[in-house]
Amino acid sequence: MAPKLIRWGILATGGIAETFTRDLLVDPTTRNVHEIKHTVVAAASSSSTSRAQEFLKSVNAPSSAVAYGSYEELVKNQDVDIVYVATPHSHHYQNVMLCLDAGKNVLCEKAFTVNAAQARKLIETAREKNLFLMEAVWTRYFPLSIYAREAITSGRLGTVTRVYSDNSSAQDPEKQWPDGKHRMINPDLAGGALLDMGIYSLTWVFQTLYTTQPPHSRKAPRVVSSVKKYLPTGVDEMTTMLLTFPRDADLGGDIHAIATTSFRTTNNVDGTGTAGPAVRIQGTEGELQVWPPIYRPTRTRLILKDGTTEDKSWPQPGPGAGSGWHNGFGGGNNAEGEGHGMFWEADEAALALVEGRKEGRFESLDESLVIMEVMDEVRRQNGLDYPEKIETTDRIPL
Ligand SMILES: NC(=O)c1ccc[n+]([C@@H]2O[C@H](COP(=O)([O-])OP(=O)(O)OC[C@H]3O[C@@H](n4cnc5c(N)ncnc54)[C@H](OP(=O)(O)O)[C@@H]3O)[C@@H](O)[C@H]2O)c1
């Protein structure tokens, strides 16, 4: 059967929009996906049409793709099947609502929203309108993540009782972002480690301890947390969460997880994982280790009680060496011809459209909501507030 063509609209033209769109345009057969193909029919910039034109050129989009100077124009385009929202998380609620109101399916970057109330409202709206909506937690759709979840559901690890998960970086915020305006540290853009990076620490905790359980037995965790603030702007620079997932006694009882994030201190100081794994999933029969960066991991080690050690590497597919094609993020380029890995989530969204599903398979909307509730609770415990204009569920211009 001929692959079904899914037509994307790209909302915003920043760093991740560029990485995502480059990956999107890689031929899916390079990763053995044959049911769908992707194309870009339009992109919009809130600053100008010329910025959107530049963006389309930089990602090598088809010459027929339309450039818009406002998000409002993009969502009116009848040729767009699904919109990828790539603004800062402060803006996700307003931008996704704009898309849903216009009847568009949406893939929205992480963190889904600023708070759980906003996420709940988006989910309700998507369901009312029978539209597809998914949080773009790309890592969940990697073959490596599928392998990790299967190590649990197959029983290879025995009963999983504890997970450690860290996503941190070694930035020098005073030097790198001295004016306080960068989205990583700017409260007006919902900056801070928790929402930007801690979401991945929580992703690994949730996809191993929550997603792997049958839906009827999944329960929200209790959380105790500590936050260190970045004094110049008041966002969090380091957050540590201790989570307890309730589980029935006959299934092994409560599970503990420690999820950490910091943008100043990392366990991956040389960027190559020399300091060891950043995720450790521990069961009664063994441990699965995942090397950093945990948002784009490429290396695992499974160690079992019976003496088995299984080392695996998970390079991202793509057009391949000799293709002259490159992708990467934040100034770092991957090897020639190697994808970044954002096409897996795009494939999932596209397949869902073809199959008539309204959610992604590896993170339900209910799970995105529970994770937002955990982050709300961490913020409540530590007095981490954002301006009302980005916490509100009212429809306002930002
Ligand atoms: N999945 C991943 O690996 C990954 C990596 C990095 C970031 N992200 C997520 O993607 C989102 C965007 O991050 P990014 O690194 O791409 O940020 P970025 O480079 O700053 O780009 C954000 C874009 O949003 C648009 N925008 C609209 N209103 C804005 C405002 N008031 N301030 C700043 N930008 C505004 C701008 O595009 P226009 O001017 O064209 O409208 C801007 O270029 C965040 O939610 C982040 O958490 C995900």
The ligand as an SDF file (V2000), in Angstrom:
LIG
                    3D

 48 52  0  0  0  0  0  0  0  0999 V2000
   12.5550   18.0850   22.4390 N   0  0  0  0  0  0  0  0  0  0  0  0
   13.7140   18.6720   22.6550 C   0  0  0  0  0  0  0  0  0  0  0  0
   14.7810   18.0860   22.5980 O   0  0  0  0  0  0  0  0  0  0  0  0
   13.7280   20.1210   22.9570 C   0  0  0  0  0  0  0  0  0  0  0  0
   14.9510   20.8190   22.9060 C   0  0  0  0  0  0  0  0  0  0  0  0
   14.9160   22.1880   23.1320 C   0  0  0  0  0  0  0  0  0  0  0  0
   13.7390   22.8140   23.4100 C   0  0  0  0  0  0  0  0  0  0  0  0
   12.5670   22.0900   23.4880 N   0  0  0  0  0  0  0  0  0  0  0  0
   11.2980   22.7530   23.8140 C   0  0  0  0  0  0  0  0  0  0  0  0
   10.8970   23.4980   22.6730 O   0  0  0  0  0  0  0  0  0  0  0  0
   10.3650   24.7650   23.0410 C   0  0  0  0  0  0  0  0  0  0  0  0
   11.1460   25.8420   22.3060 C   0  0  0  0  0  0  0  0  0  0  0  0
   12.5160   25.7580   22.6450 O   0  0  0  0  0  0  0  0  0  0  0  0
   13.6820   26.3370   21.6760 P   0  0  0  0  0  0  0  0  0  0  0  0
   14.9660   25.9120   22.2660 O   0  0  0  0  0  0  0  0  0  0  0  0
   13.3780   26.0390   20.2780 O   0  0  0  0  0  0  0  0  0  0  0  0
   13.4950   27.8980   21.9570 O   0  0  0  0  0  0  0  0  0  0  0  0
   13.9100   29.1100   21.0030 P   0  0  0  0  0  0  0  0  0  0  0  0
   15.0850   28.7340   20.1650 O   0  0  0  0  0  0  0  0  0  0  0  0
   14.0120   30.2910   21.8900 O   0  0  0  0  0  0  0  0  0  0  0  0
   12.6760   29.2490   20.0190 O   0  0  0  0  0  0  0  0  0  0  0  0
   11.3960   29.5510   20.4760 C   0  0  0  0  0  0  0  0  0  0  0  0
   10.6130   30.2050   19.3300 C   0  0  0  0  0  0  0  0  0  0  0  0
    9.3180   30.4900   19.8180 O   0  0  0  0  0  0  0  0  0  0  0  0
    8.8210   31.6630   19.2010 C   0  0  0  0  0  0  0  0  0  0  0  0
    8.3260   32.5970   20.2260 N   0  0  0  0  0  0  0  0  0  0  0  0
    7.0780   33.1000   20.2520 C   0  0  0  0  0  0  0  0  0  0  0  0
    6.9260   33.9440   21.2830 N   0  0  0  0  0  0  0  0  0  0  0  0
    8.1280   34.0160   21.9030 C   0  0  0  0  0  0  0  0  0  0  0  0
    8.6110   34.7580   23.0140 C   0  0  0  0  0  0  0  0  0  0  0  0
    7.8280   35.5970   23.7150 N   0  0  0  0  0  0  0  0  0  0  0  0
    9.8930   34.5830   23.3710 N   0  0  0  0  0  0  0  0  0  0  0  0
   10.6780   33.7310   22.7070 C   0  0  0  0  0  0  0  0  0  0  0  0
   10.2710   32.9970   21.6560 N   0  0  0  0  0  0  0  0  0  0  0  0
    9.0070   33.1370   21.2360 C   0  0  0  0  0  0  0  0  0  0  0  0
    9.9630   32.2560   18.3960 C   0  0  0  0  0  0  0  0  0  0  0  0
    9.7330   31.8840   17.0500 O   0  0  0  0  0  0  0  0  0  0  0  0
    8.9870   32.8950   16.0270 P   0  0  0  0  0  0  0  0  0  0  0  0
    9.5840   34.2560   16.2580 O   0  0  0  0  0  0  0  0  0  0  0  0
    9.2990   32.3700   14.7280 O   0  0  0  0  0  0  0  0  0  0  0  0
    7.5280   32.8840   16.3290 O   0  0  0  0  0  0  0  0  0  0  0  0
   11.1770   31.5370   18.8890 C   0  0  0  0  0  0  0  0  0  0  0  0
   12.1510   31.3940   17.8730 O   0  0  0  0  0  0  0  0  0  0  0  0
   10.4230   24.8090   24.5710 C   0  0  0  0  0  0  0  0  0  0  0  0
    9.1790   24.4680   25.1110 O   0  0  0  0  0  0  0  0  0  0  0  0
   11.4470   23.7530   24.9370 C   0  0  0  0  0  0  0  0  0  0  0  0
   11.2020   23.1220   26.1830 O   0  0  0  0  0  0  0  0  0  0  0  0
   12.5650   20.7760   23.2510 C   0  0  0  0  0  0  0  0  0  0  0  0
  1  2  1  0
  2  3  2  0
  2  4  1  0
  4  5  1  0
  4 48  2  0
  5  6  2  0
  6  7  1  0
  7  8  2  0
  8  9  1  0
  8 48  1  0
  9 10  1  0
  9 46  1  0
 10 11  1  0
 11 12  1  0
 11 44  1  0
 12 13  1  0
 13 14  1  0
 14 15  2  0
 14 16  1  0
 14 17  1  0
 17 18  1  0
 18 19  2  0
 18 20  1  0
 18 21  1  0
 21 22  1  0
 22 23  1  0
 23 24  1  0
 23 42  1  0
 24 25  1  0
 25 26  1  0
 25 36  1  0
 26 27  1  0
 26 35  1  0
 27 28  2  0
 28 29  1  0
 29 30  1  0
 29 35  2  0
 30 31  1  0
 30 32  2  0
 32 33  1  0
 33 34  2  0
 34 35  1  0
 36 37  1  0
 36 42  1  0
 37 38  1  0
 38 39  2  0
 38 40  1  0
 38 41  1  0
 42 43  1  0
 44 45  1  0
 44 46  1  0
 46 47  1  0
M  CHG  2   8   1  16  -1
M  END
$$$$
